[in-house]
Amino acid sequence: MSHPRKDIDALIHSPVRFSLLAALCNLEDVDFRFLADLLEVSDSTLSQTLTVLADAGLVEVRKEAVGRRTRTWVGITDAGREAFARHLATLQAIVESGSATPTAPASDRKQPKDAPA
C-alpha cells in the first residue's frame, strides 16, 4: 500500500492556491479585489495564481465592463470542486494514516511519552 501523501495534488497544495479554492468552494463568483483582500495577497500574486488555476481548468475568470472600468470575476469550475474535494480527502487520509496500526515489531516502535515503560 502506498502512502497517501503521494496523492497530494501539487497544483492545489500551494498555500495561496489552496486558500483560494477553499474560498471559492464557499462563495459564488467573487470580485478580484475581494479575493485579494480576503487572501491578503498582492494583485500580482493573485493574478499569477488565477492564471495557473485557470489554465488547469479549476477556476473560471471573466471580465466585465462596468462603466469605464473592467471588473474581474472569479468562480470555481466543477473540475475545480472535484479536485479540491479529492485533495481534502487525501489530506484526511494522511491524518488517518498516522493512527494506523504499525506493522513494525513492538520492539522497534518508540513508546509514547505518557505510556508506562
Buried (B, 14 or more C-beta within 10 A) or exposed (E): EEEBEEBBBEBBEBEBBBBBBBBBEEBEEBEBEEBBEBBEBEEEEBBEBBEBBBEBEBBBBEEEEEEEEEEBBBBBBEEBBEBBEBBBEBBEBBEEEEEEEEEEEEEEEEEEEEEEE
